[in-house]
Amino acid sequence: MARAAELAYHDEPSIEATAREWGFDRVRHHHTAFRPPFPLRDTRAYTLGGRHVIVTAFRGTEPAELRGWLSDADTPPWPGPGGRGAVHHGFAEALESVWPQVLTALKELRDDDQQVYFTGHGLGGALAMLAGARLHFEDPRLTADGVYTFGQPRTCDPGLAREFNTAFTQRMYRFVNHDDVVPQLPPEPAFRHVSALRHIDSRGAVHNTVPLDGGLPDRGRGLAADLLSPASDGIRDHGVAAYVSALERAADQQG
């Protein structure tokens, strides 16, 4: 799933070539552009269809593009899927722009009861989590078999977080790499994380618990204040390549 999230940053020919290497014979691309003053230029995603599995991966963006909404606690909420709670307006609008395309692809490609997975890095992780929520709460006939996010920002209010945690027990995996600053934004209490945290420590080991959700350590608070500093640990640890490398090392150690 981390590699699939990383692939979302590539161009369409690269995605299709890699999909064939992975054994997927069908690919659908999703793309919507935005007009100013929306802080994001576009939303991109792709869906891979195979004999047994369907994967939809959402592309993230540079932290610089997210600064406006990630640090704003007063962003107007967007009603949550199926009337459950509320979500960050910018994230919801970004997903809404491609959701009809994604839903059409899922219905087209799921022709043999395949398992369905959503994934994404950074902003893409927020969209993957919301896609899972929309599919489950708005179309109860189909629930994603897994949602994997990497460096996901806080996405929804406590009400939707509770509903999502109940619905996605053992099916949600939210990875945070060491000092990654993006998962600390937007600020609490308006926005909350869903559960199922998997924290990657400085040695590359993966843990199910960590004192990260309760607040950053002093060093981390400084990183959050300087979100755009490219030399900061918080930005280096947010890169999708850092997630892929750390999880590959962890898999090798377990193997």
C-alpha positions as CSV (number, residue, x, y, z in Angstrom):
1,M,0.0,0.0,0.0
2,A,2.9,2.4,0.7
3,R,4.3,1.7,-2.8
4,A,0.8,2.3,-4.3
5,A,0.6,5.6,-2.4
6,E,4.0,6.6,-3.8
7,L,3.0,5.6,-7.3
8,A,0.2,8.2,-7.2
9,Y,2.9,10.9,-7.6
10,H,4.0,9.5,-11.0
11,D,2.6,10.2,-14.4
12,E,-0.1,8.1,-16.1
13,P,2.3,6.0,-18.3
14,S,4.4,5.1,-15.3
15,I,1.3,4.1,-13.3
16,E,0.1,1.9,-16.1
17,A,3.5,0.2,-16.6
18,T,3.8,-0.5,-12.8
19,A,0.3,-1.7,-12.6
20,R,1.1,-4.3,-15.3
21,E,4.2,-5.4,-13.3
22,W,2.1,-5.8,-10.2
23,G,-0.4,-8.0,-12.1
24,F,-3.3,-5.5,-12.6
25,D,-4.8,-5.5,-16.0
26,R,-7.1,-2.5,-15.8
27,V,-6.3,1.1,-14.7
28,R,-8.5,4.2,-14.4
29,H,-7.1,7.7,-13.8
30,H,-9.0,10.4,-11.9
31,H,-8.1,14.1,-12.2
32,T,-9.9,17.3,-11.4
33,A,-8.3,20.8,-11.6
34,F,-9.3,23.7,-9.3
35,R,-9.7,27.4,-9.8
36,P,-8.3,30.0,-7.5
37,P,-8.7,30.8,-4.6
38,F,-8.9,27.0,-3.7
39,P,-5.5,26.3,-2.1
40,L,-4.9,23.1,-4.1
41,R,-4.2,23.0,-7.8
42,D,-5.8,19.7,-8.5
43,T,-6.8,16.3,-7.1
44,R,-5.4,13.2,-8.7
45,A,-5.9,9.5,-8.0
46,Y,-5.9,6.2,-9.8
47,T,-7.8,2.9,-9.5
48,L,-6.2,-0.5,-10.3
49,G,-8.4,-3.5,-11.1
50,G,-7.2,-7.1,-10.8
51,R,-8.7,-10.5,-10.5
52,H,-8.8,-10.5,-6.7
53,V,-8.0,-6.9,-5.6
54,I,-8.9,-3.3,-6.5
55,V,-6.8,-0.5,-5.2
56,T,-7.6,3.2,-5.3
57,A,-4.6,5.5,-4.4
58,F,-4.9,9.3,-3.9
59,R,-2.0,11.6,-4.6
60,G,-0.7,13.9,-1.9
61,T,0.8,17.3,-2.3
62,E,3.7,19.5,-1.0
63,P,3.3,20.7,2.6
64,A,3.7,24.3,1.3
65,E,0.4,23.9,-0.6
66,L,-1.4,22.6,2.6
67,R,-0.2,25.4,4.9
68,G,-3.3,27.5,4.6
69,W,-5.8,24.8,5.7
70,L,-3.6,22.7,7.9
71,S,-2.9,25.5,10.4
72,D,-6.4,27.0,10.3
73,A,-8.6,25.8,13.2
74,D,-11.5,28.0,12.0
75,T,-12.0,26.3,8.6
76,P,-15.8,25.8,8.1
77,P,-16.8,22.1,8.5
78,W,-18.3,20.0,5.7
79,P,-21.1,17.5,6.7
80,G,-19.7,14.1,7.2
81,P,-20.7,11.1,5.0
82,G,-24.2,9.7,5.7
83,G,-24.8,12.5,8.3
84,R,-22.0,11.3,10.6
85,G,-20.1,14.2,12.1
86,A,-18.1,16.7,10.1
87,V,-14.9,16.8,8.0
88,H,-12.3,19.4,7.1
89,H,-13.9,21.5,4.3
90,G,-10.9,21.5,2.0
91,F,-10.3,17.8,2.2
92,A,-14.0,17.0,1.6
93,E,-14.1,19.4,-1.4
94,A,-11.0,17.8,-2.9
95,L,-12.5,14.3,-2.6
96,E,-15.9,15.5,-3.9
97,S,-14.2,16.7,-7.1
98,V,-13.1,13.1,-8.1
99,W,-15.5,10.9,-6.1
100,P,-18.0,10.3,-9.0
101,Q,-15.0,9.1,-11.1
102,V,-13.7,6.9,-8.3
103,L,-17.2,5.4,-7.6
104,T,-17.8,4.7,-11.3
105,A,-14.4,2.9,-11.5
106,L,-15.1,0.8,-8.4
107,K,-18.5,-0.3,-9.7
108,E,-17.1,-1.1,-13.2
109,L,-14.0,-3.0,-12.0
110,R,-15.5,-4.9,-9.1
111,D,-17.0,-7.6,-11.3
112,D,-16.0,-10.6,-9.3
113,D,-16.4,-9.7,-5.7
114,Q,-12.8,-8.3,-5.5
115,Q,-11.5,-6.9,-2.3
116,V,-11.3,-3.1,-2.2
117,Y,-8.5,-1.0,-0.7
118,F,-7.9,2.7,-0.4
119,T,-4.5,4.3,0.2
120,G,-2.7,7.7,0.1
121,H,0.1,9.8,1.5
122,G,-0.3,13.2,3.2
123,L,-3.4,14.9,1.7
124,G,-3.9,11.6,-0.2
125,G,-4.2,9.8,3.1
126,A,-6.9,12.2,4.2
127,L,-8.8,11.5,1.0
128,A,-8.3,7.8,1.3
129,M,-9.8,7.8,4.8
130,L,-12.7,9.9,3.7
131,A,-13.3,7.7,0.6
132,G,-13.5,4.7,2.9
133,A,-16.0,6.6,5.1
134,R,-18.1,7.7,2.1
135,L,-18.3,4.2,0.6
136,H,-19.3,2.6,3.9
137,F,-21.8,5.2,5.2
138,E,-23.3,6.2,1.9
139,D,-23.4,2.8,0.1
140,P,-23.8,0.2,2.9
141,R,-23.6,-2.7,0.3
142,L,-19.8,-2.2,0.0
143,T,-17.2,-1.5,2.7
144,A,-13.5,-1.2,1.9
145,D,-11.5,-4.2,3.1
146,G,-8.6,-1.9,4.1
147,V,-7.6,1.7,4.3
148,Y,-3.9,2.5,4.6
149,T,-2.7,6.0,5.1
150,F,0.8,7.5,5.5
151,G,1.5,10.9,7.1
152,Q,-2.3,11.7,7.1
153,P,-3.3,15.0,8.6
154,R,-6.2,15.2,11.0
155,T,-9.3,14.9,8.8
156,C,-12.6,14.9,10.8
157,D,-14.3,15.9,14.0
158,P,-14.6,13.6,17.0
159,G,-18.1,12.4,16.0
160,L,-17.0,11.0,12.6
161,A,-13.8,9.6,14.1
162,R,-15.8,7.5,16.6
163,E,-18.1,6.2,13.9
164,F,-15.2,5.4,11.6
165,N,-13.3,3.6,14.3
166,T,-16.2,1.4,15.1
167,A,-16.8,0.6,11.4
168,F,-13.2,0.0,10.4
169,T,-11.8,-2.0,13.3
170,Q,-8.9,-4.1,12.0
171,R,-9.3,-2.5,8.6
172,M,-7.7,1.0,9.1
173,Y,-3.9,1.4,9.3
174,R,-2.7,5.0,9.9
175,F,1.1,5.1,9.6
176,V,3.2,8.0,11.1
177,N,6.9,8.2,10.4
178,H,8.9,9.3,13.4
179,D,8.7,13.2,13.6
180,D,6.4,13.7,10.6
181,V,4.8,17.1,11.3
182,V,1.8,16.8,9.0
183,P,-0.2,14.4,11.2
184,Q,-0.1,17.1,13.9
185,L,-2.3,19.4,11.7
186,P,-4.9,20.9,11.5
187,P,-5.0,21.6,15.3
188,E,-7.2,20.0,17.9
189,P,-9.8,20.0,19.2
190,A,-11.8,20.9,16.0
191,F,-10.2,18.0,14.1
192,R,-9.3,14.6,15.3
193,H,-7.4,11.5,14.0
194,V,-9.1,8.2,13.6
195,S,-7.5,5.3,15.5
196,A,-5.3,2.4,14.3
197,L,-2.0,4.3,14.6
198,R,1.1,2.6,13.5
199,H,4.1,4.7,14.5
200,I,7.5,4.2,12.9
201,D,10.3,5.1,15.3
202,S,13.7,6.5,14.5
203,R,15.2,3.0,14.2
204,G,12.5,2.0,11.7
205,A,10.5,-0.3,14.1
206,V,6.7,-0.1,13.8
207,H,4.7,0.3,17.1
208,N,0.9,0.2,17.7
209,T,1.2,2.9,20.4
210,V,3.2,6.1,20.8
211,P,2.7,9.3,22.8
212,L,2.3,11.2,19.5
213,D,-1.5,11.7,19.4
214,G,-1.4,13.2,22.9
215,G,0.8,16.1,21.7
216,L,4.2,16.6,20.1
217,P,7.3,16.7,22.3
218,D,8.9,20.1,22.7
219,R,11.1,19.6,19.7
220,G,8.1,18.6,17.6
221,R,6.2,21.7,18.6
222,G,9.0,23.8,17.1
223,L,8.8,21.8,13.9
224,A,5.1,22.4,13.6
225,A,5.7,26.1,13.9
226,D,8.1,26.0,11.0
227,L,6.2,23.7,8.7
228,L,7.8,24.9,5.5
229,S,11.4,24.4,6.6
230,P,12.8,21.8,4.2
231,A,15.7,21.0,6.6
232,S,13.4,20.1,9.5
233,D,13.0,16.5,10.6
234,G,9.2,16.9,10.4
235,I,9.4,17.6,6.7
236,R,12.1,15.0,5.9
237,D,10.1,12.3,7.8
238,H,6.9,13.3,5.9
239,G,8.3,12.3,2.4
240,V,6.6,9.3,0.9
241,A,10.0,7.8,0.0
242,A,10.8,7.9,3.8
243,Y,7.7,5.8,4.5
244,V,8.4,3.3,1.8
245,S,12.1,2.9,2.9
246,A,11.2,2.6,6.6
247,L,8.5,0.0,6.0
248,E,10.7,-2.0,3.6
249,R,13.4,-2.1,6.3
250,A,10.8,-3.2,8.9
251,A,9.5,-6.0,6.6
252,D,13.1,-7.2,6.0
253,Q,13.7,-7.3,9.8
254,Q,10.6,-9.3,10.4
255,G,11.4,-11.6,7.5
